Amino acid sequence: MASQIIPPHNQDAEKVVLGAILIDHSLLPKSSLSVDDFYFPRHKEIFKAYALLEEERAPIDLITLAEKLSNEDFLAINSYASETASTANFSYYEGIVREMAVKRRIQRICLEASAAVSDLSVDEVAAKLRGGIGSALSGRGSELISMSQVASETSSSVKRRCEQRGEISGVPSGLKDLDTITDGFQKGDLIILAGRPGTGKSALAMHIAHHAALGKKPIGFISLEMGSHQLGVRSMASFSRLPMWRLRKGRLDESHKEQLSSGAKDLSSLPIWFSFTAREVNSIAKVITSMVKDRGCKLIFLDYLQLAKNKDAKSREREVAEISWALKTASQVHDIPIIALAQLNRESEKQNREPILADLRDSGAIEQDADVVILLHRKKDKEGENTPVDLIIAKGRNIGTGKVTAWFNPENMTFGDRPDE
């Protein structure tokens, strides 16, 4: 039966990509495609010839290709270039070729797991699927990549960053000291904001969401803990700079009403989309897809991870592990950062110390799947109008670890780099 399954592919997209590179060979070093991303053997040979000429620092044209290709392959690429009207849509067709390649890898992984299902335990099958699909989605398929290709891609990336010196490469947090370490929240990353109740993690999430939205980036916020009124009051306190107790009790004089009106006007202009009903892991995944596809969201929050459910899980640890993996997968599939809030256990409070990764509640899978873990630590003896909160970067897959201090005003749920902000 497996032999009858046709692997996903798009012949026309492959032809356009190869034809465009021959027309404009500067597209090749900018492309993230590899030989194995192409389905048809002829197209693999043509792209392999391109890569060899690039390594040799030779021009990519019909004269040099004639030495690398068979007569049939040479005639084919000549016709592809003639049929390619423009290189303007190269990135679009490149994306199609890449997506088909990922689908083929996922299909192969599923078929291999299916063939071995009788000989493996459920956990082993799940681990095989998780590891293989996660690898495919992150672009680490089974193809071999030369050091020359790695060096070329790295060099291009560094040069681009040099041209953008001083700019944040990811979505900024609105806290300069934090952004200095993270360089913003990066596409495809799962970021965990974890803390004990009352440390300000939900307020920090809203601070980041507000700041990104003010920068015209659409934001998605999936709230499992608070309803629209609670989040609305917190956001209004932040934007109007009014104490939350005044908003909750309606204790406003005329000047306060002016602040309220101004805050409401600013809030209503923000491109933030909320979900308050998704709780099962499958519905959360659907909401994330809708937020990205329908609303163009560039950053999505989940508040908070341990409240999400997976009714098919046999244990609490596996339930949290499946939810964590689903969020990581969604971040890679949609190529956006996802920030999930999480609870810490009581050990750091009991021992009167800073939290560590081991304090993440319910599952080590959160630590494993996350690219960045930020632990909030708010000292009990430092509470007041402006409270220092340590943001401990306990894990940073590509950034290392570190610690910065932010200042939190619990009266109006605001964060700043300094007490007076």
N, C-alpha and C positions, 0 to 999 in steps of 0.2 A: 504493500500500500504506500509506503514512504516514497518509493521510486516514482510514483505517479504525481507526487506533489511538486508543482512548478515553483521554484524559488522566485521571490519578488524581484522585478527588474524593470527598467525603463530604457529601452534601446534608443529612442529619440533623444532623451536627455543626455545619455552618454555620448552620442554623436555630436551634439551641440557643444558640450564641454570640450571634447577633443578638438573640434574644429575651431573653437574660440581661442584655445591655447596656441594653435598654429598661426592664427591671425595676429594674436598679441601674446608673445611668449612671456611678457612680464606678469601674466596671470598665474603662471605655474608656481613661483615661490610664494605667492599670496594664498594659494589653494591649500586646503588641509586634506585633500584626497590622497589615497595611496593606490598602488596597483590593484590590491585585492578589493577595493571599493567598486571596481568594474566587474560586470557579470560576464560579458562576452570575451572569450579568449583573444580575439583579434584586438579588442579595445585594451585589454591588459598589455598586449605586446606594444601597442602604440604608446600608451602612457609610460611603459617601462623605457621605451626609447627616449621619450621626453626627459625622464628622470636621469638617464645616462648622459644625455647631452648637457643637462643642467650641471651635473657633477663635473663634467669635463670642461665646463665654462665655454662650451661651444654654442654657436647660434642654433636656434630651432627653426629650421626652414626645410624646404623640399630637397635641397641639395644634401644637407647633413642627414636627413631622415632616410634618404635613398640608400645610405650606407648601413643603416641600422635595421631596416625593415625588409620583409619579403616583398616580392612584386605585388602580391594581392593586397597586403596590408598597406603598402605605399599608395596604391590606387584608391583604396578605401578612404584614407585620411585626406587625400587630395580632393575627393568628392565631398567629404564632410566640411572642409574649409569653404568650398564653393557654395555649399548649401546654407552655411551659417551667415545670415544677413548682417548680424551685429554682435558685438561682444558685451553690449550693455546689460544683458540679462544673465550674464555668466553665473553670478552668485545664486540666482534662483534655480538654475538647472544643476549647479553643483550641489545645492541642498537636496534636490530630488535624488541624485546619484548616491549621496551619503545616506539618505534615509532608507533607500532600497537596500544598501549594503548592511545597515544595522538590522533591518527586518530579516535579511537572510541569515545573519548571525543568530538572531533570536530564534528563528525557525529551526536552525541546526541544533541549537542548545536544547530546545524543547523535544526534538526528535531523539536526540541522544539520551535525554533523561527518560523519555517514554520507553525506549528500548531497554534501559537498565532498571526500570521501576520494580520488576519482580525480584531483583537481587539486592535492592537497597531498602533501608528503612525509610519511613516518612521523613524523618529529620534529614537524612542524607540526600534524599531527592530534593527537598526544599533548599538545602544548602547548595546543592549543585545548580539548581535553577537560579537562586538568588545571586550566587557568585558569578555565574556565566552571563546572566542578563545585565547585572550591574556593570560587568566588564564591558559588554557590548555597548551599553548606553553611554558609558564614559569614554568611548572611542578606543578602548584597549582590547580589540578583538584578537584573533589568533594570528593576524598577519605579522610578518617580520618587518621591522623598520630599521634602516641603516643609520649609523651614527652621523653620516653626512646629512641625512634628512633631518635628524634631530637638531644638529648644529645649525642648519639653514633656518629651520622654523624658530629656534631659540633666538638666533641673531636678528631675524625680522621682528620678533616680538619685542626684544630689547630696544631696537631702533625706534619702533613705534612709541614705546614708553618715553624714550629720550625726547621725541618730538612733542610729547604731551607732558613734559616735566612740570611739576607743580599741580597737575590735575589729579583728582581721585579717579582711579580706574573703575571702581565699582559704584554701587549705590551708597552715598554718604549717610552717616548716622546722625549728623547734626552735632556731634561731639568731636572736636578737632583732635583731641588727644587719643581717642579711640581710633579715629580714621588714620592717624599716623601709623598705627600698628597694622590695622587691617587693610588699608588702602581702599576702604569701602567694602560693601558686601558683594561678593563676586558671583557671576552667573554660574548656575549648576551646583552651588554650594548649599548645604544644609547647615544652618547656624542655630545653635541652642543657646537660649538665654535662660539660665537656671538660677533659682534662689528660693529661700524659705518664704512663707507667706509674710507680707508686709515689707519686703525689701525693696519694692518698687519695680518689679519686672514688667508688670502690665503697663505701668506708667512709662517706663523706658521704651517699651514696644510702641506705644502710641506716640511718644516723642519722635522716634525714628520714622514712623509712618507719616506723621504730620510734616516733618522736615523734607522727606522724599517727595511727598505730594506737593509741597510748596515749590519744589523744583520741577513741577509738571510731569512727574512720573506717576502713572496710575498704580494704585496700591490695592491689594486684596487683604481683608482681615476676617479670618474665621474665628469667631468667639464661641467657645464652649462653656465659659465660666460666667460671663456677664451678658446682660441683655442690652438692647439698643439704648434704653434710658440711662443705665449706668455708664455705658461708654460715652453717651452724649454729654452727661454731666461732667465727666472727667475731661473730655475734650473742650467743653465750653469753659471750664475753670482754667485750662491751660491757655486758651486763646484770649479770654477776656481778662485774665490775671485776677479773677475774683476767687475768694475762698470757696471751696466746695460746700461748706456748711451754709453759706448764704444762698447758693443756688438751690440746695436741697430744701431749705426752709422758706425760700422766697423772701428773704430779709434784704431787700434792695431799696436804696434811696434813688433819687433822680440821677446822680452821677454814676451809680452802679448800673442803672438801666442803660445809660449811654455805652458803658463798657460792654454790657451784655449784647446790645444791638451790633456793636462793632465786631465782637467776637463771633456772633452768629453769621454775619456777612462774610467774614473771612473763612469760617468753617464750611459754609455752603458752597464755596468755590473749589474745595479740594476734591480731586479725583480719587476718592476712596470708596471701595465697595465692600459691603459687609455681608456675612452669612452668619445667622444665629441658629440654624436648624440642622446643619450637617454634623453628625456625631459618629456614624459608622465610617470605617476606613474607606469603603467603596464610595459612599456619598461625598466624603471629603475630597477624594481624588476627582470626582466629577465636578465638584464646585471649583477646584483649582483649575481644571481644564476650561471651564466656563469663564472664570475670571481672566485667564490668559487669552483665550480665543475670542471671547465676546467683548471684553472690556480692555484688553491690551495691558493687563497688569504686569509690572516689571519687578514687583517684590510682593511676597505673600507671607502673612503671619498666621500662626495657629496658636491660640491661647485657651487651654494649654494641652500639651501632648498627652499627659496621663489621663485626661478626661475623655479622650477618643476611645472608641470601642471597636472590637472585631469579634463578632459573635461566634465565628468559627474557631477561634483560638482555644486550645485546651488548657492553657495556664495563663496567669497574669503576665509572666515574663515573656511568653511567646506573643501574647497580645500586643504588648508594648513594642516588642521587636518587629512585628509585622507593620505596625503603624509607623515606626521610625524608618523602616526600609521603604515603605510606600511614599513617605515624604521625600526621602533622598532620591528615589526614582523619579518622582514628579519634578524635582528641581533640575534633574538632568534632562528629562524628556522635553521640558518646556524651556530649558536653558535660562533659568532665573534663580535668584537666591530665594530660599524659603527660610524664614525665621520661626522656629518653634519654641514656645516657652515651656519650661519644665520645672517640676518641684524637686527640691533636694530633701533628703531625709533629715532626721533630727540630730545626727551625730555631731555636726559642727557646732550646733547650739549647746548640746550637752557638754562638749569638751571645750567650749569657749574658744574656738579657733576659726581660722579662715576655712571656707569650704574647699574640697578637692574633688577631682573627677569621680572618685569612688563614692561620693555622697549623692550622685544622681540616683533618684529613686526608681525602683522596680526592675531595671534592666541595664546590663552592660552594653546592650545593642545600641543604645542611644549614643554612648561614647564612641562605639565602633563606626556607626554610620555618619556621624557628624563630621563636618570639615572644620568647623570652628565651635568651640564651647566657651561661653562667657558666663562666669559665675559671679553673682551679685552678693556682696557682703556689706551689710549695714550694721554698724556697731550700735548696740542698745543704749550705751551711755552717751551717744552722740546725736540723739534725736532732737529735733527742733525745727524751726522754720526753714533753715538751710542745713541739710544733713549730708555729710560726706558718704558716698557709696563707692566702695572699691569695685571696679570691674576687672575681674581676674580672667585673663585669656588663658584658660587651663589647657586648651588644645587649639593648635592652629596648623592645619595640614600643610599649608604653604607659607605661613607667616611666622611660625614660632609662637612662643608664649610671652606673657608680660602682664603688667598691671597698670591701670590708670585710675585716677579718682575723679568721679563726677559729683556734682552737687544736686541734691534732690530737695524740692520744696513740696512737702506732702499736702500743704494747704491748697495749692492749685495744680498739683500733679505736673510740675515742670522740672526739667533737667537742664543743666548747663555745665560748661567746663570750669566755671568759677562761681563762687557764692553769690556774686552780684549780678549774674546773668539772668 
